[in-house]
Amino acid sequence: MNTDDSHAFAGERRRKPAATAHAPRRAVWPWVLLALFVLALLLAASGAALLLALADGAREGVNVTIDGERWGHFELDRASWPLAFAGVALALLVMMVVVPCAVLLALVAAAVGIGVALLALLVVAAVALSPLWLIVLVLWLILRRRPRGAATMQT
């Protein structure tokens, strides 16, 4: 007699082998955050390049004279790149953090306003309908069914 012949070991035959067990899933969110960070860096770099290109194009034909003296050569050198990058990165940070927080704050304020208005409406309705509550209470006390055991007193 072996384990296949006995019903006591039937549960052991139906078990799945360990190889078919599901592998644990890896977390995806760190990769998503990394991708968003790299995207923000690329946007900041391209924005800085665009900003410097626009500044370079805006300088053409500009001639500044103060008290008869020509003033300034608006040359953009390598020192301008980090400042432009920081400016665009700050603008992106404001756009990604401050704007959603402001919108969320506005939505919360609107929800609180609507909630207070509904609460005030319910309070007014409760006060206006309070004379009817006494009538409903008296009718309920008269028309309710009493439990059979509590209706009679035994001595």
Accessible surface in RSA format (square Angstrom, percent):
REM  Atomic radii and reference values for relative SASA: ProtOr
REM  Chains: A
REM  Algorithm: Lee & Richards
REM  Probe-radius: 1.40
REM  Slices: 20
REM RES _ NUM      All-atoms   Total-Side   Main-Chain    Non-polar    All polar
REM                ABS   REL    ABS   REL    ABS   REL    ABS   REL    ABS   REL
RES MET A   1   195.84 101.4 110.10  72.9  85.74 204.1  81.03  68.9 114.81 152.1
RES ASN A   2    87.88  60.6  77.98  75.4   9.90  23.8  38.91  93.6  48.96  47.3
RES THR A   3    71.79  51.1  70.05  71.0   1.74   4.1  46.55  62.5  25.24  38.2
RES ASP A   4    84.82  59.4  71.62  71.3  13.21  31.2  20.20  47.5  64.63  64.5
RES ASP A   5    95.42  66.8  67.80  67.5  27.62  65.3  21.90  51.5  73.51  73.3
RES SER A   6    20.58  17.4  16.05  21.4   4.52  10.4   6.66  14.2  13.92  19.5
RES HIS A   7   167.59  91.6 151.99 105.6  15.59  39.9 107.03 110.3  60.56  70.5
RES ALA A   8    90.84  83.5  47.90  73.9  42.94  97.7  60.42  85.1  30.42  80.6
RES PHE A   9    82.40  41.2  81.67  50.6   0.73   1.9  82.25  49.9   0.15   0.4
RES ALA A  10    16.35  15.0  16.04  24.7   0.32   0.7  16.04  22.6   0.32   0.8
RES GLY A  11    46.33  57.1   0.00   N/A  46.33  57.1  36.19  99.3  10.14  22.7
RES GLU A  12    95.75  55.0  79.87  60.4  15.88  37.8  22.95  44.4  72.80  59.4
RES ARG A  13   123.87  52.0  90.54  46.2  33.33  79.4  51.82  70.8  72.05  43.7
RES ARG A  14   191.93  80.6 162.70  82.9  29.23  69.6  67.48  92.2 124.46  75.4
RES ARG A  15   177.38  74.5 154.49  78.8  22.90  54.5  57.50  78.6 119.89  72.7
RES LYS A  16   174.30  85.0 148.82  91.3  25.48  60.7  93.79  84.4  80.51  85.8
RES PRO A  17    91.14  66.4  77.17  70.3  13.97  50.8  89.06  73.5   2.08  12.9
RES ALA A  18    96.34  88.6  69.20 106.8  27.14  61.7  77.18 108.7  19.16  50.8
RES ALA A  19    99.88  91.8  59.57  91.9  40.31  91.7  71.81 101.1  28.07  74.4
RES THR A  20    84.40  60.0  59.96  60.8  24.44  58.3  67.21  90.3  17.19  26.0
RES ALA A  21    74.86  68.8  48.60  75.0  26.26  59.7  58.78  82.8  16.08  42.6
RES HIS A  22   181.25  99.1 154.09 107.1  27.15  69.5 106.16 109.4  75.09  87.4
RES ALA A  23    83.15  76.5  60.69  93.7  22.47  51.1  65.81  92.7  17.35  46.0
RES PRO A  24   126.94  92.5 102.22  93.2  24.72  89.9 113.80  94.0  13.14  81.7
RES ARG A  25   219.94  92.3 184.39  94.0  35.55  84.6  80.69 110.3 139.25  84.4
RES ARG A  26   217.41  91.3 198.73 101.3  18.68  44.5  76.04 103.9 141.37  85.7
RES ALA A  27    58.92  54.2  34.76  53.6  24.15  54.9  45.15  63.6  13.77  36.5
RES VAL A  28    91.15  60.0  86.58  78.4   4.57  11.0  87.32  75.9   3.83  10.4
RES TRP A  29   165.72  66.5 161.88  78.4   3.83   9.0 145.50  77.6  20.22  32.8
RES PRO A  30    57.80  42.1  50.31  45.9   7.49  27.2  52.92  43.7   4.88  30.3
RES TRP A  31   175.37  70.4 171.24  82.9   4.13   9.7 146.13  77.9  29.23  47.4
RES VAL A  32    75.36  49.6  72.43  65.6   2.93   7.1  75.18  65.3   0.17   0.5
RES LEU A  33   100.02  55.7  95.86  68.6   4.16  10.5  96.02  67.4   4.00  10.8
RES LEU A  34    92.15  51.3  87.58  62.7   4.57  11.5  91.20  64.0   0.96   2.6
RES ALA A  35    61.14  56.2  49.28  76.0  11.86  27.0  56.80  80.0   4.33  11.5
RES LEU A  36   101.47  56.5  97.01  69.4   4.46  11.2  97.37  68.4   4.11  11.0
RES PHE A  37   120.78  60.4 115.72  71.7   5.06  13.2 120.16  72.8   0.62   1.8
RES VAL A  38    69.57  45.8  69.57  63.0   0.00   0.0  69.57  60.4   0.00   0.0
RES LEU A  39    94.08  52.4  92.84  66.4   1.24   3.1  93.86  65.9   0.22   0.6
RES ALA A  40    18.56  17.1  15.98  24.7   2.58   5.9  17.54  24.7   1.02   2.7
RES LEU A  41    75.40  42.0  73.79  52.8   1.61   4.0  74.20  52.1   1.20   3.2
RES LEU A  42   113.18  63.0 109.59  78.4   3.59   9.0 110.14  77.3   3.04   8.2
RES LEU A  43    83.26  46.4  79.23  56.7   4.04  10.1  79.49  55.8   3.77  10.1
RES ALA A  44     1.45   1.3   1.45   2.2   0.00   0.0   1.45   2.0   0.00   0.0
RES ALA A  45    45.58  41.9  41.30  63.7   4.28   9.7  43.22  60.9   2.36   6.2
RES SER A  46    65.54  55.4  53.82  71.8  11.72  27.0  50.53 107.6  15.01  21.0
RES GLY A  47    19.57  24.1   0.00   N/A  19.57  24.1  17.07  46.8   2.50   5.6
RES ALA A  48     0.69   0.6   0.69   1.1   0.00   0.0   0.69   1.0   0.00   0.0
RES ALA A  49    42.05  38.7  37.16  57.4   4.88  11.1  37.99  53.5   4.06  10.8
RES LEU A  50   111.22  61.9 107.09  76.6   4.14  10.4 110.70  77.7   0.52   1.4
RES LEU A  51    87.72  48.9  85.92  61.5   1.81   4.5  87.27  61.3   0.46   1.2
RES LEU A  52    19.44  10.8  18.22  13.0   1.22   3.1  18.51  13.0   0.93   2.5
RES ALA A  53    62.92  57.9  46.05  71.1  16.86  38.4  53.76  75.7   9.16  24.3
RES LEU A  54   113.82  63.4 108.30  77.5   5.51  13.9 109.63  77.0   4.19  11.3
RES ALA A  55    39.10  35.9  29.68  45.8   9.42  21.4  37.13  52.3   1.96   5.2
RES ASP A  56    64.62  45.3  63.56  63.3   1.06   2.5  11.26  26.5  53.35  53.2
RES GLY A  57    42.97  53.0   0.00   N/A  42.97  53.0  27.66  75.9  15.31  34.3
RES ALA A  58    72.29  66.5  48.28  74.5  24.02  54.6  59.89  84.3  12.41  32.9
RES ARG A  59    65.27  27.4  55.46  28.3   9.81  23.4  21.66  29.6  43.61  26.4
RES GLU A  60   142.46  81.8 116.09  87.8  26.37  62.8  48.40  93.6  94.06  76.8
RES GLY A  61    86.71 106.9   0.00   N/A  86.71 106.9  44.45 122.0  42.26  94.7
RES VAL A  62    74.64  49.1  49.98  45.2  24.67  59.4  53.67  46.6  20.97  56.9
RES ASN A  63   103.09  71.1  74.10  71.6  28.99  69.8  23.70  57.0  79.39  76.7
RES VAL A  64    46.55  30.6  39.09  35.4   7.46  18.0  42.57  37.0   3.98  10.8
RES THR A  65    80.32  57.1  50.97  51.7  29.35  70.0  37.91  50.9  42.41  64.1
RES ILE A  66    94.81  54.0  89.05  66.3   5.76  13.9  91.81  66.1   3.01   8.2
RES ASP A  67   143.30 100.4 102.13 101.7  41.17  97.3  39.73  93.5 103.56 103.3
RES GLY A  68    69.79  86.1   0.00   N/A  69.79  86.1  32.26  88.5  37.52  84.0
RES GLU A  69   125.73  72.2 122.04  92.3   3.68   8.8  41.01  79.3  84.72  69.2
RES ARG A  70   171.45  72.0 142.86  72.8  28.58  68.1  64.37  88.0 107.07  64.9
RES TRP A  71   143.50  57.6 138.72  67.1   4.79  11.2 112.54  60.0  30.97  50.2
RES GLY A  72    44.66  55.1   0.00   N/A  44.66  55.1  20.98  57.6  23.67  53.0
RES HIS A  73   155.58  85.0 127.67  88.7  27.90  71.4  79.88  82.3  75.69  88.1
RES PHE A  74    85.72  42.9  76.30  47.3   9.42  24.5  81.76  49.6   3.95  11.3
RES GLU A  75   123.79  71.1 103.89  78.6  19.90  47.4  45.02  87.1  78.77  64.3
RES LEU A  76    72.33  40.3  43.85  31.4  28.49  71.6  43.85  30.8  28.48  76.6
RES ASP A  77    89.03  62.4  78.34  78.0  10.69  25.3  42.83 100.8  46.19  46.1
RES ARG A  78   214.09  89.9 205.70 104.9   8.39  20.0  79.09 108.1 135.00  81.8
RES ALA A  79    67.72  62.3  52.73  81.4  14.99  34.1  61.62  86.8   6.10  16.2
RES SER A  80    22.13  18.7  19.02  25.4   3.11   7.2   7.82  16.7  14.30  20.0
RES TRP A  81   121.26  48.7 120.67  58.4   0.59   1.4  95.72  51.0  25.54  41.4
RES PRO A  82    84.70  61.7  74.75  68.1   9.95  36.2  81.67  67.4   3.03  18.8
RES LEU A  83   137.27  76.4 128.87  92.2   8.39  21.1 129.34  90.8   7.93  21.3
RES ALA A  84     8.36   7.7   2.66   4.1   5.71  13.0   7.69  10.8   0.67   1.8
RES PHE A  85    70.70  35.4  70.70  43.8   0.00   0.0  70.70  42.9   0.00   0.0
RES ALA A  86    57.39  52.8  48.31  74.5   9.09  20.7  53.01  74.7   4.38  11.6
RES GLY A  87    38.68  47.7   0.00   N/A  38.68  47.7  31.89  87.5   6.79  15.2
RES VAL A  88    25.30  16.6  23.85  21.6   1.45   3.5  25.10  21.8   0.20   0.6
RES ALA A  89    35.50  32.6  30.10  46.4   5.41  12.3  31.26  44.0   4.24  11.2
RES LEU A  90   111.46  62.1 107.86  77.2   3.60   9.0 110.61  77.7   0.85   2.3
RES ALA A  91    61.34  56.4  49.20  75.9  12.15  27.6  56.63  79.8   4.71  12.5
RES LEU A  92    23.35  13.0  22.86  16.4   0.49   1.2  23.27  16.3   0.08   0.2
RES LEU A  93    95.69  53.3  95.11  68.0   0.58   1.5  95.45  67.0   0.24   0.6
RES VAL A  94    66.30  43.6  66.30  60.0   0.00   0.0  66.30  57.6   0.00   0.0
RES MET A  95   105.85  54.8  99.63  65.9   6.22  14.8  61.33  52.1  44.52  59.0
RES MET A  96    99.91  51.7  79.63  52.7  20.28  48.3  51.04  43.4  48.87  64.7
RES VAL A  97    75.07  49.4  71.89  65.1   3.18   7.7  74.87  65.1   0.20   0.5
RES VAL A  98    82.15  54.1  80.09  72.5   2.07   5.0  81.75  71.0   0.40   1.1
RES VAL A  99    76.83  50.6  75.32  68.2   1.51   3.6  76.83  66.8   0.00   0.0
RES PRO A 100    68.28  49.8  58.79  53.6   9.49  34.5  64.84  53.5   3.44  21.3
RES CYS A 101    75.77  57.3  69.36  77.4   6.41  15.1  25.35  64.2  50.42  54.4
RES ALA A 102    55.62  51.1  45.03  69.5  10.59  24.1  50.03  70.5   5.59  14.8
RES VAL A 103    82.48  54.3  80.07  72.5   2.42   5.8  82.45  71.6   0.04   0.1
RES LEU A 104   112.06  62.4 110.93  79.4   1.13   2.8 111.84  78.5   0.22   0.6
RES LEU A 105   127.74  71.1 124.78  89.3   2.96   7.4 127.37  89.5   0.37   1.0
RES ALA A 106    62.64  57.6  50.00  77.2  12.64  28.8  57.43  80.9   5.21  13.8
RES LEU A 107   112.45  62.6 108.13  77.4   4.32  10.9 108.49  76.2   3.96  10.7
RES VAL A 108    77.56  51.0  75.71  68.5   1.85   4.5  77.56  67.4   0.00   0.0
RES ALA A 109    62.36  57.3  47.59  73.4  14.77  33.6  54.11  76.2   8.26  21.9
RES ALA A 110    54.91  50.5  41.86  64.6  13.05  29.7  53.48  75.3   1.43   3.8
RES ALA A 111    63.09  58.0  49.56  76.5  13.53  30.8  55.02  77.5   8.07  21.4
RES VAL A 112    91.09  59.9  84.58  76.6   6.51  15.7  90.64  78.8   0.45   1.2
RES GLY A 113    40.45  49.9   0.00   N/A  40.45  49.9  34.23  93.9   6.22  13.9
RES ILE A 114   111.39  63.4 108.94  81.2   2.45   5.9 110.90  79.9   0.49   1.3
RES GLY A 115    35.60  43.9   0.00   N/A  35.60  43.9  30.42  83.5   5.17  11.6
RES VAL A 116    93.67  61.6  92.01  83.3   1.66   4.0  92.74  80.6   0.93   2.5
RES ALA A 117    62.22  57.2  49.56  76.5  12.66  28.8  57.02  80.3   5.19  13.8
RES LEU A 118   100.20  55.8 100.03  71.6   0.17   0.4 100.20  70.4   0.00   0.0
RES LEU A 119   112.76  62.8 111.03  79.4   1.72   4.3 112.07  78.7   0.69   1.8
RES ALA A 120    54.21  49.8  46.45  71.7   7.76  17.7  53.58  75.5   0.62   1.7
RES LEU A 121   113.23  63.1 109.24  78.1   3.99  10.0 112.60  79.1   0.63   1.7
RES LEU A 122   116.94  65.1 113.40  81.1   3.54   8.9 113.63  79.8   3.30   8.9
RES VAL A 123    82.30  54.2  80.41  72.8   1.89   4.5  82.30  71.5   0.00   0.0
RES VAL A 124    97.26  64.0  93.75  84.9   3.51   8.5  96.45  83.8   0.81   2.2
RES ALA A 125    40.97  37.7  35.23  54.4   5.74  13.1  40.62  57.2   0.35   0.9
RES ALA A 126    36.93  34.0  30.56  47.2   6.38  14.5  35.76  50.4   1.17   3.1
RES VAL A 127   105.29  69.3  98.18  88.9   7.10  17.1  99.99  86.9   5.29  14.4
RES ALA A 128    70.63  64.9  41.54  64.1  29.08  66.2  52.19  73.5  18.44  48.8
RES LEU A 129    90.05  50.1  89.91  64.3   0.13   0.3  90.05  63.2   0.00   0.0
RES SER A 130    49.07  41.5  41.31  55.1   7.76  17.9  23.64  50.3  25.43  35.6
RES PRO A 131    92.05  67.1  77.34  70.5  14.71  53.5  88.02  72.7   4.03  25.1
RES LEU A 132    94.69  52.7  94.69  67.7   0.00   0.0  94.69  66.5   0.00   0.0
RES TRP A 133   150.31  60.3 145.81  70.6   4.49  10.5 130.41  69.5  19.90  32.3
RES LEU A 134   120.18  66.9 116.38  83.3   3.80   9.6 119.31  83.8   0.87   2.3
RES ILE A 135    98.82  56.2  95.78  71.4   3.04   7.3  98.69  71.1   0.13   0.4
RES VAL A 136    96.26  63.3  94.72  85.8   1.54   3.7  95.56  83.0   0.71   1.9
RES LEU A 137    90.99  50.7  88.45  63.3   2.53   6.4  90.82  63.8   0.17   0.5
RES VAL A 138    69.29  45.6  68.75  62.2   0.54   1.3  69.29  60.2   0.00   0.0
RES LEU A 139    90.00  50.1  90.00  64.4   0.00   0.0  90.00  63.2   0.00   0.0
RES TRP A 140   142.45  57.2 135.47  65.6   6.98  16.4 117.93  62.9  24.52  39.8
RES LEU A 141    77.05  42.9  73.84  52.8   3.21   8.1  74.06  52.0   2.99   8.1
RES ILE A 142   113.98  64.9  93.63  69.8  20.36  49.1  97.21  70.0  16.78  45.5
RES LEU A 143   133.08  74.1 108.93  77.9  24.14  60.7 112.35  78.9  20.72  55.8
RES ARG A 144   106.93  44.9  88.07  44.9  18.87  44.9  22.45  30.7  84.48  51.2
RES ARG A 145   228.83  96.1 200.47 102.2  28.35  67.5  77.36 105.7 151.46  91.8
RES ARG A 146   147.55  62.0 125.13  63.8  22.42  53.4  35.07  47.9 112.48  68.2
RES PRO A 147    92.99  67.8  80.96  73.8  12.03  43.7  92.74  76.6   0.25   1.5
RES ARG A 148   220.80  92.7 204.33 104.2  16.47  39.2  81.49 111.4 139.31  84.4
RES GLY A 149    69.15  85.3   0.00   N/A  69.15  85.3  45.35 124.4  23.80  53.3
RES ALA A 150    80.42  73.9  45.16  69.7  35.26  80.2  54.64  76.9  25.78  68.3
RES ALA A 151    64.17  59.0  30.38  46.9  33.78  76.8  34.69  48.9  29.47  78.1
RES THR A 152    91.50  65.1  77.90  79.0  13.60  32.4  69.92  93.9  21.57  32.6
RES MET A 153   175.13  90.7 142.77  94.5  32.37  77.1 106.73  90.7  68.41  90.6
RES GLN A 154   170.35  95.3 133.84  97.8  36.51  86.9  46.91  99.9 123.44  93.6
RES THR A 155   177.97 126.6 101.29 102.7  76.68 182.7 100.91 135.5  77.06 116.5
END  Absolute sums over single chains surface
CHAIN  1 A    14395.2      12105.3       2290.0      10427.6       3967.6
END  Absolute sums over all chains
TOTAL         14395.2      12105.3       2290.0      10427.6       3967.6
